[in-house]
Amino acid sequence: MNQKDYDDNLSDEMLASSGIDVPVIQEAIRNIIRGIGENPERHGLSDTPRRVAHMYAELFSGYHADPSAIVNDALFEVSYDEMVIVRDIEFYSLCEHHLLPFMGRVHVAYIPDGKVIGLSKIPRIVDMFARRMQVQERMTRQIADFIRDLLHPRGVAVAVEGLHLCMMMRGVRKHNARMTTSAMHGAFRSNLATRQEFLDNISRGASPLQI
């Protein structure tokens, strides 16, 4: 089947460089289909194993992302020393406990100390950590730590709001439950007023999370 027949945007080169072992995943998905009681050879399921392998190459691309390529020299020396906030960055990830999606938005703030990063790079950093098997708490900390180590700013704050299908579709089945996590470094951790300014900014005009 030709690449164009698949519902993804991965070229053969991207798939090869993704680090995904396509044959292993395909066989695993065939076994899952059999384990459920279905026939992996029937029409409608016969190509599911390959489709899942292609999907995983995209959803788990964060494992093989190159941080230096993501930043790509987009660090700039400036004298600006006020808070920089990038809010409402949407993300999609997979919970490592059940391999069900969780999704939501990330808010990032930092106070520069001589350097800033290009605006588009912060969402790319979020994607690098979201596109892995994750738990929200760890992802929040990873984003904050990465920006701290990259920029050495006076402070970094990251807040994440997430909807977890592992809690909505199964288990307690609470559709309206939201999870909020945060990680603070530097001035955001030591200074209550700075932390409150960040929290006020991200709550102003915020709309409810929806699937």
BELGI-V715340 format. One record per helix or strand of 3 or more residues. SS is the DSSP state (h for helix, s for strand). FROM is the first residue (numbers start at 1). LEN is the number of residues. If there is no record, write none. Layout:
ss=SS from=FROM len=LEN
ss=SS from=FROM len=LEN
This chain:
ss=h from=3 len=3
ss=h from=12 len=5
ss=h from=22 len=15
ss=h from=48 len=12
ss=h from=61 len=4
ss=h from=67 len=5
ss=s from=75 len=3
ss=s from=83 len=13
ss=s from=101 len=11
ss=s from=115 len=3
ss=h from=119 len=12
ss=h from=136 len=16
ss=s from=155 len=10
ss=h from=165 len=4
ss=s from=179 len=8
ss=h from=187 len=4
ss=h from=192 len=12
